Each structure stands twice: as C-alpha cells, then as structure tokens.
Amino acid sequence: MRRRRSPVRGSGNGYLIELGEEEAALVARLLDELRQLLTNPSPDSSERLLTVRLFPVAHADDEEAEAEYQRLMRDDLVQSKLEAIARVESVLTAERRSDRIVDEEGLTAFMQSLNGIRLVLGTMLGVTDDPDAEEVDEQVENSPEYHLYAYLSWLLEHCVRAVSGQ
C-alpha cells in the first residue's frame, strides 16, 4: 500500500500546503461558511450556539465582567479570524506551487481557520474535549459531518507535525 504524502510539510523557509483540487475547494467552501457565520450573525439562537466555542469565556464566574469582555474583544476576535480566513483562501486558490508556501504566521492562520471550522462542527455534533464524556453516538460517528470533522482533525494534525518538525 502506497503511503500518501503529508498535505502540509516543511519546505525551505516555510511550509507547503498542498491539498488536492477537490480538498482545497471543500476547505475554501467551509471557510466561506465560517465567514458567513462570523459576519452575518443570525438572531436564531441555535445558529448563535454554533459559534460560541469560537469566542472563549474569560470570566466564567462573573456574568457582568464576561459581557464586558465579549463587548470589548469580540469584534477584534472576529476581525482576526476573518484575516486568517482571507490569508488561507489566497493559499488554497494559488496556481503556483511557490504561492502555497507559507511562513509560520501563515501556517498558524491555516491552523486557526481549520480549528474554527472544527469547533463549529464539533458543537453541531455534540463532540467535546471532555475526557469523561461518553463516546460519540454511533449515528453521529457515521454521519458525513463527523467524517468531515475527522478529516479536518487529520489535516490539523499534519499542520502540528509540520510546525514541530516531524
């Protein structure tokens, strides 16, 4: 069995992000959907819940301080996420191989964007990082969304390996 080359790997003074055409189009579409969630917040509470993990809680024990923190920081966090998405999209649509080589900041933007999508999907699927939580329901585990979550996790793992020199 032939082993597939890592889609993200060190290359000279940077990191090469080399996804197939279909994979790049999928990630680009997901990034666009994430952008829509960030820039067009819906009054629908179920849709708002999808993005809650994108904005970490700073003051869990003080609602007033937390509301003030979110009021002050949310726009900056959204802007940062949008800038990372734009940077990643330019890499995903690059025609020349040399334009798919990013510096560490570019790889960090890629990892942040992938993780943002994973957080939204994980929220939608009920996946948590809680080691005491029960395993994912079999029906969820067999869903296309969960397979997408697993693919993004795999891709993120390759980014971490690349940045750590593995």
Secondary structure as UniProt FT lines:
FT   STRAND          8..11
FT   TURN            12..13
FT   STRAND          14..17
FT   HELIX           21..39
FT   HELIX           45..50
FT   HELIX           52..54
FT   TURN            60..61
FT   HELIX           63..92
FT   HELIX           97..100
FT   STRAND          101..102
FT   HELIX           104..125
FT   TURN            131..132
FT   HELIX           138..141
FT   HELIX           144..163
FT   TURN            164..165
//
